Amino acid sequence: MKMVDCGGLVSGFFGQYHTTMDDKGRFPLPAKLRNVLGTGKKRLLDGALILTKGLEGCLSLYPEPEWQQIQNRLSSLPFTQKDFRYFSRRFYSSAGAVSPDRNGRILVPSHLITEAGLKKELLVIGVNRWVEIWNPDRFQYYLEQFSGSYEEVAERLFTGNGEQKDQTTPPAGDGRRGG
């Protein structure tokens, strides 16, 4: 999915937003997320969206361009792989098309509310190309599992495969490891 230039900043979904789900299973999409533009200055969260089981216990909300990329990637995998069949069955069988109503609310199907352990209080987070919906307690637990490793994960991700780390030792006293 191509992001649109917004005054020198690349636009995408980001931030954390606390919201509530009503008794009918609806929650308002945060305005800052609803206003993210894609190609052609079209708002990415307008119209048909796909809501499905996410990873680590959340729900994932995909705009159409991102959903198409996921479908293309999955379609390129051999159906003879057991992992492919399992993932596809879980991922696609829980997916559903949703659209914001005139008040910007999304209706979450009951099976997905159960799947993600959602209660009245929700945490909606932007993850660049998609949006995740979390039970706030589950998200906090997820973060605690990686406590203290944010820097290590960043180092692995931003140095390629983790084997091409800068081997120079920084000068003593600059606050970085090794000094």
Secondary structure, DSSP 8 states (H G I E B T S, - for coil): ----EETTEE--B--EEEEE--TTSEEE--HHHHT-B-GGG-BTTSS-EEEEE-STT-EEEEEHHHHHHHHHHHHTS-TT-HHHHHHHHHHHHT-EEE---TTSEEE--HHHHHHTT--SEEEEEE-BSSEEEE-HHHHHHHHHHTTT-HHHHHHHHHTTTTT--------TTSSSTT-
